[in-house]
């Protein structure tokens, strides 16, 4: 945001200088312009004030949406998956509240996505090269799952289309820029892909079988991407990460959720159904192992300070809970249901202080429209708000 403000401020100064030079050079000794049709100074102060206000309004618009980082999608993802879990557990009022919050956050993220794409293509491209950009895809699919639970199939299908269009663009951009010893956000290449598999498999029973068949290769690709991310993951993040290290376990949890939805789709039977059941249980077991390891690391090395990346702690907690609840129903393992319910309340309990930290951070943002608005005779705008 600072470099955007610097560019805009520099542009303001350059424009003002150019305008002054043109006015001086173009005026004739008798006070006429080049054509002698208008006085040299006519309208100049008002024009300068109007241009300054227009440029500052444009700067504030760009800066406002630039202040919504890609990782905001993790908040939508966390809220959405907890809403899905509350519905599965029978707490519909809490689930509906989560859906409203997640839906509003998703709309904010969508507008910011489009506004930055239109206003600053270079910055949008730079952000699209980072793993957190993929939270937009994953959040869209989770919101679609919740809408399908309400019976809003058409809306869920629309979100599947949106996610399917964005996924290849963002995934290929991120894959081209991956490195080594990366934080837990690297596992989002798996999460976004499995999100598509989950939504497609969820829609299959009451739309078309081909969605489940299309979800299967996405599920397999997600497993491959998880293996790639694991090789790139810096294991030191387990004890030193700021929150997104939990995605290492959350990614396996969404793999288990995708497998359970494929299992429940009814498309496969016989040996294929048995194989899917075994894979689902194995993946859930790995996810629960990650959960235990990461929770132990948090106890040994507490990190209580709020960080935006803490939303990437909340959604793996919720994802593990939902995977357990879904697997309990799909695989017929009864004891997983009370476990999933318990884990769901843990996720909700962590969501509350994380949301509180986010609100406090938002209130502490410097600069307001009233303080920043240029007054009469003001020149170029001051630094953009942070």
DAQUI-V343176 format. One record per residue. N is the residue number from 1. RES is the residue in one small letter. PHI is phi in whole degrees, 0 to 359 (* if undefined). PSI is psi in degrees with one decimal (999 if undefined). NEAR is the number of other ideal C-beta (glycine too) atoms within 12 Angstrom. Layout:
BEGIN
N:RES:PHI:PSI:NEAR / N:RES:PHI:PSI:NEAR
END
This chain:
BEGIN
1:x:*:-35.4:27 / 2:x:296:-42.0:17 / 3:x:291:-32.6:18 / 4:x:295:-41.3:32 / 5:x:295:-38.7:30 / 6:x:296:-42.4:19 / 7:x:296:-41.2:25 / 8:x:293:-43.5:33 / 9:x:297:-41.4:25 / 10:x:297:-40.0:18 / 11:x:297:-37.6:23 / 12:x:298:-46.6:30 / 13:x:296:-40.9:19 / 14:x:296:-40.0:16 / 15:x:295:-42.3:22 / 16:x:297:-42.1:26 / 17:x:295:-43.9:17 / 18:x:298:-40.8:17 / 19:x:296:-40.2:24 / 20:x:294:-42.2:21 / 21:x:296:-41.7:13 / 22:x:296:-41.3:17 / 23:x:296:-40.2:25 / 24:x:290:-44.3:15 / 25:x:287:-33.1:13 / 26:x:276:-12.2:22 / 27:x:277:147.4:22 / 28:x:262:165.3:17 / 29:x:303:-28.6:7 / 30:x:272:10.0:9 / 31:x:88:6.4:15 / 32:x:265:160.7:16 / 33:x:283:-169.2:21 / 34:x:303:-31.2:13 / 35:x:260:-5.0:11 / 36:x:74:17.3:14 / 37:x:262:-17.5:12 / 38:x:215:147.4:17 / 39:x:296:149.6:17 / 40:x:297:-41.1:24 / 41:x:265:4.6:19 / 42:x:297:124.2:15 / 43:x:76:-0.2:16 / 44:x:296:-48.6:22 / 45:x:299:-45.4:19 / 46:x:296:-40.2:14 / 47:x:297:-42.2:19 / 48:x:296:-42.9:27 / 49:x:297:-42.5:21 / 50:x:295:-42.7:17 / 51:x:295:-38.8:26 / 52:x:297:-44.2:32 / 53:x:295:-41.1:25 / 54:x:296:-44.5:19 / 55:x:294:-39.5:31 / 56:x:290:-36.5:33 / 57:x:296:-40.6:20 / 58:x:294:-40.3:26 / 59:x:298:-45.8:38 / 60:x:295:-36.2:32 / 61:x:297:-50.2:25 / 62:x:298:-42.9:33 / 63:x:294:-35.9:38 / 64:x:298:-46.3:27 / 65:x:283:-27.6:32 / 66:x:293:-21.6:34 / 67:x:282:-3.9:29 / 68:x:262:95.5:36 / 69:x:286:160.0:31 / 70:x:303:-32.8:44 / 71:x:296:-10.7:38 / 72:x:301:-27.5:38 / 73:x:302:-26.6:48 / 74:x:294:-31.3:53 / 75:x:293:-40.5:46 / 76:x:296:-44.5:46 / 77:x:298:-44.4:57 / 78:x:296:-46.7:52 / 79:x:293:-40.7:44 / 80:x:295:-42.9:49 / 81:x:288:-32.1:54 / 82:x:292:-36.5:47 / 83:x:298:-42.5:44 / 84:x:299:-43.7:50 / 85:x:296:-42.5:47 / 86:x:297:-34.8:35 / 87:x:294:-44.4:31 / 88:x:297:-32.5:37 / 89:x:274:-4.9:34 / 90:x:91:12.9:16 / 91:x:258:75.5:21 / 92:x:292:-33.1:19 / 93:x:295:-45.6:14 / 94:x:295:-38.1:26 / 95:x:297:-42.6:32 / 96:x:295:-40.6:20 / 97:x:299:-43.4:22 / 98:x:297:-37.8:41 / 99:x:296:-42.9:35 / 100:x:297:-45.7:20 / 101:x:296:-47.7:29 / 102:x:297:-39.0:43 / 103:x:295:-42.3:29 / 104:x:294:-41.2:19 / 105:x:296:-37.0:34 / 106:x:295:-41.7:42 / 107:x:298:-41.2:20 / 108:x:299:-45.1:26 / 109:x:296:-40.5:39 / 110:x:296:-43.6:28 / 111:x:295:-41.6:21 / 112:x:297:-39.8:34 / 113:x:301:-49.0:35 / 114:x:288:-40.8:20 / 115:x:297:-41.9:24 / 116:x:290:-36.0:34 / 117:x:299:-40.6:25 / 118:x:282:-41.1:16 / 119:x:278:-31.5:25 / 120:x:209:83.8:28 / 121:x:300:-35.9:15 / 122:x:295:-44.3:16 / 123:x:291:-37.1:31 / 124:x:299:-43.7:29 / 125:x:296:-41.3:19 / 126:x:298:-41.0:22 / 127:x:290:-35.1:32 / 128:x:293:-12.1:33 / 129:x:271:-3.0:24 / 130:x:255:144.8:32 / 131:x:306:-37.9:44 / 132:x:303:-22.0:42 / 133:x:300:-27.8:42 / 134:x:287:-11.7:49 / 135:x:296:-24.6:53 / 136:x:298:-41.2:51 / 137:x:291:-50.0:52 / 138:x:299:-42.5:58 / 139:x:296:-38.4:49 / 140:x:296:-41.2:44 / 141:x:291:-39.1:53 / 142:x:294:-40.8:54 / 143:x:298:-37.5:48 / 144:x:297:-39.4:44 / 145:x:299:-43.5:48 / 146:x:295:-39.1:44 / 147:x:294:-36.0:33 / 148:x:294:-34.6:34 / 149:x:298:-30.5:34 / 150:x:280:-7.4:22 / 151:x:89:8.1:13 / 152:x:272:68.5:20 / 153:x:296:-41.8:24 / 154:x:298:-42.7:17 / 155:x:296:-40.2:25 / 156:x:295:-39.6:33 / 157:x:295:-38.2:26 / 158:x:297:-41.9:21 / 159:x:293:-33.4:41 / 160:x:298:-41.0:39 / 161:x:296:-45.5:21 / 162:x:302:-47.3:29 / 163:x:295:-39.9:43 / 164:x:294:-30.9:30 / 165:x:285:-41.9:17 / 166:x:285:-32.3:35 / 167:x:303:-53.1:40 / 168:x:295:-33.7:20 / 169:x:295:-50.5:25 / 170:x:288:-40.2:40 / 171:x:296:-46.6:36 / 172:x:295:-37.0:19 / 173:x:296:-42.8:26 / 174:x:291:-44.3:41 / 175:x:300:-33.1:30 / 176:x:290:-15.9:16 / 177:x:240:16.7:21 / 178:x:284:148.1:27 / 179:x:234:-154.1:19 / 180:x:249:163.7:13 / 181:x:50:55.3:15 / 182:x:264:158.2:31 / 183:x:288:179.0:34 / 184:x:297:-18.6:44 / 185:x:300:-18.9:47 / 186:x:299:-26.9:39 / 187:x:288:-6.3:51 / 188:x:293:-19.1:51 / 189:x:296:-31.5:46 / 190:x:280:-43.8:49 / 191:x:300:-45.7:57 / 192:x:297:-41.4:52 / 193:x:293:-44.3:43 / 194:x:291:-27.9:54 / 195:x:300:-41.8:56 / 196:x:297:-42.4:46 / 197:x:297:-41.9:46 / 198:x:298:-49.5:53 / 199:x:294:-42.7:51 / 200:x:297:-44.1:43 / 201:x:292:-33.7:48 / 202:x:294:-38.3:42 / 203:x:283:-22.9:40 / 204:x:304:-46.3:33 / 205:x:302:-30.4:22 / 206:x:241:18.2:21 / 207:x:232:-76.0:23 / 208:x:206:140.4:19 / 209:x:298:-28.6:20 / 210:x:296:-22.1:16 / 211:x:294:-39.5:34 / 212:x:293:-39.0:34 / 213:x:292:-33.1:20 / 214:x:287:-30.0:26 / 215:x:290:-29.1:43 / 216:x:299:-50.3:32 / 217:x:296:-31.3:21 / 218:x:295:-39.6:39 / 219:x:299:-46.0:39 / 220:x:296:-43.0:23 / 221:x:299:-39.3:27 / 222:x:300:-38.9:45 / 223:x:295:-40.3:30 / 224:x:296:-43.3:20 / 225:x:294:-32.9:37 / 226:x:296:-42.9:38 / 227:x:299:-41.5:20 / 228:x:296:-43.7:24 / 229:x:296:-37.7:39 / 230:x:297:-36.4:26 / 231:x:292:-27.5:19 / 232:x:269:-15.0:29 / 233:x:289:133.2:35 / 234:x:276:107.8:24 / 235:x:296:-18.6:21 / 236:x:295:-19.0:15 / 237:x:295:-21.6:29 / 238:x:302:-36.7:28 / 239:x:254:-9.3:19 / 240:x:238:-7.8:19 / 241:x:294:156.5:33 / 242:x:269:2.0:26 / 243:x:144:-37.0:40 / 244:x:284:-5.4:45 / 245:x:296:-21.3:38 / 246:x:293:-17.2:48 / 247:x:294:-21.4:54 / 248:x:302:-39.9:44 / 249:x:274:-35.6:48 / 250:x:297:-32.2:51 / 251:x:294:-38.6:49 / 252:x:292:-35.6:42 / 253:x:297:-41.4:51 / 254:x:287:-25.9:55 / 255:x:297:-44.4:48 / 256:x:296:-39.2:54 / 257:x:296:-42.6:53 / 258:x:298:-42.5:55 / 259:x:297:-40.0:45 / 260:x:293:-35.1:44 / 261:x:289:-36.4:46 / 262:x:296:-40.3:46 / 263:x:297:-38.9:42 / 264:x:278:-8.8:33 / 265:x:292:-22.9:36 / 266:x:81:4.4:19 / 267:x:282:-33.8:26 / 268:x:253:149.0:27 / 269:x:218:175.2:13 / 270:x:64:-134.0:10 / 271:x:297:-37.0:10 / 272:x:295:-40.2:19 / 273:x:294:-42.6:22 / 274:x:297:-42.8:15 / 275:x:297:-42.1:18 / 276:x:297:-38.1:35 / 277:x:296:-43.8:27 / 278:x:296:-45.1:20 / 279:x:299:-41.8:30 / 280:x:301:-47.5:40 / 281:x:293:-38.6:28 / 282:x:296:-46.3:22 / 283:x:297:-40.3:40 / 284:x:295:-38.4:42 / 285:x:299:-41.1:28 / 286:x:294:-41.7:28 / 287:x:299:-41.9:46 / 288:x:292:-33.3:32 / 289:x:294:-44.9:20 / 290:x:302:-42.8:37 / 291:x:304:-47.8:36 / 292:x:295:-42.5:18 / 293:x:296:-47.2:22 / 294:x:292:-38.2:36 / 295:x:295:-39.6:25 / 296:x:296:-42.4:16 / 297:x:298:-36.7:26 / 298:x:294:-36.2:28 / 299:x:289:-38.0:13 / 300:x:284:-34.5:13 / 301:x:231:77.6:18 / 302:x:298:140.4:11 / 303:x:225:84.9:24 / 304:x:272:-16.7:16 / 305:x:293:138.0:15 / 306:x:294:138.3:24 / 307:x:215:142.6:26 / 308:x:306:-32.4:31 / 309:x:291:-9.1:38 / 310:x:294:-21.3:37 / 311:x:296:-26.0:49 / 312:x:278:2.6:50 / 313:x:267:-40.7:45 / 314:x:295:-44.9:45 / 315:x:291:-33.8:53 / 316:x:295:-35.5:53 / 317:x:299:-47.4:45 / 318:x:293:-38.1:52 / 319:x:295:-39.3:56 / 320:x:295:-40.9:50 / 321:x:298:-46.7:49 / 322:x:293:-37.9:52 / 323:x:299:-40.6:53 / 324:x:295:-44.3:43 / 325:x:296:-42.8:43 / 326:x:292:-40.6:45 / 327:x:293:-36.1:43 / 328:x:304:-42.1:31 / 329:x:282:-44.2:23 / 330:x:287:-38.7:36 / 331:x:262:-5.7:33 / 332:x:69:38.2:17 / 333:x:251:96.7:26 / 334:x:299:-38.2:14 / 335:x:292:-14.0:15 / 336:x:288:-23.5:32 / 337:x:293:-51.6:26 / 338:x:297:-32.5:17 / 339:x:297:-45.6:27 / 340:x:298:-39.1:41 / 341:x:296:-43.1:24 / 342:x:296:-43.5:23 / 343:x:293:-30.5:38 / 344:x:295:-41.8:39 / 345:x:292:-31.7:23 / 346:x:297:-45.4:26 / 347:x:299:-43.6:44 / 348:x:296:-38.1:31 / 349:x:294:-34.6:20 / 350:x:282:-29.8:34 / 351:x:300:-40.3:38 / 352:x:299:-53.8:22 / 353:x:292:-28.3:20 / 354:x:293:-43.0:35 / 355:x:295:-40.4:28 / 356:x:298:-42.3:16 / 357:x:297:-38.7:26 / 358:x:295:-41.9:32 / 359:x:294:-41.5:16 / 360:x:296:-39.1:14 / 361:x:296:-40.3:23 / 362:x:295:-41.0:19 / 363:x:292:-26.9:11 / 364:x:275:-2.6:13 / 365:x:299:128.1:21 / 366:x:288:153.0:17 / 367:x:91:133.6:23 / 368:x:228:163.8:12 / 369:x:297:-37.9:16 / 370:x:292:-40.8:10 / 371:x:287:-31.1:15 / 372:x:269:-14.9:25 / 373:x:295:126.7:19 / 374:x:293:136.6:26 / 375:x:275:-174.7:15 / 376:x:300:131.6:13 / 377:x:79:6.3:11 / 378:x:290:147.0:21 / 379:x:267:-142.5:24 / 380:x:301:150.1:28 / 381:x:290:153.4:35 / 382:x:286:-173.1:24 / 383:x:303:144.6:22 / 384:x:290:152.2:32 / 385:x:296:148.5:28 / 386:x:277:999:18
END
